[in-house]
Amino acid sequence: MLWNGLSWHLVIEGEAGFVQSGRTWELLPRQSLYLQAGTPYAISNPSPGKLKVLTLVFNDASDSVEE
């Protein structure tokens, strides 16, 4: 499962809204956020402009894909 790991999000352009477990965050360019593993989250664009977000997901090595 891709979303099992810790995730890090960096807003490159625009404004991003994040929601996880009832908590909300609004980030502007050059702001970042870590989100906990195993809990669903949503990303939205609350502004009329373009949104660009760089996202990295870190999976636990024990979750590796078997061949």
C-alpha positions in Angstrom: 0.0 0.0 0.0 1.6 3.3 -1.1 0.1 5.4 1.7 1.4 3.2 4.5 4.4 5.5 5.0 5.1 8.9 6.4 4.5 11.6 3.8 6.2 15.0 3.3 4.6 17.7 1.2 6.2 20.9 0.0 4.1 23.6 -1.7 5.9 24.9 -4.8 3.2 27.2 -6.1 -0.3 28.3 -4.9 -2.0 27.4 -1.7 -2.7 23.9 -0.4 -5.2 22.7 2.1 -4.6 19.4 3.9 -7.0 17.4 6.1 -6.1 14.4 8.2 -8.1 13.0 11.1 -10.2 16.1 11.5 -7.1 18.4 11.6 -6.6 21.0 8.9 -3.5 22.9 7.6 -3.2 25.6 4.9 0.2 26.0 3.4 1.7 28.6 1.1 4.7 28.4 -1.2 7.9 27.2 0.5 6.0 25.7 3.5 6.0 22.0 4.1 4.2 19.4 6.2 4.8 15.9 7.5 1.8 13.6 7.8 1.6 10.5 9.9 1.7 7.0 8.4 -1.4 4.8 7.9 -4.0 7.6 8.2 -5.9 8.8 5.1 -5.5 12.5 4.2 -6.8 14.8 1.5 -5.1 17.7 -0.4 -7.2 20.5 -1.9 -6.6 23.8 -3.7 -8.6 26.4 -1.9 -7.6 29.2 -4.2 -8.5 29.9 -7.9 -4.8 29.8 -8.9 -2.6 26.8 -9.9 -1.3 24.5 -7.2 2.0 22.6 -7.4 3.0 20.3 -4.5 6.1 18.1 -4.3 5.2 14.9 -2.3 7.5 12.3 -0.9 6.1 9.1 0.6 8.5 7.0 2.8 7.5 3.4 3.1 8.7 1.0 5.8 11.3 -1.4 4.5 9.2 -4.3 5.8 6.4 -3.4 3.4 8.6 -4.1 0.4 7.1 -5.8 -2.7 7.7 -9.5 -3.0 8.6 -11.0 -6.4 
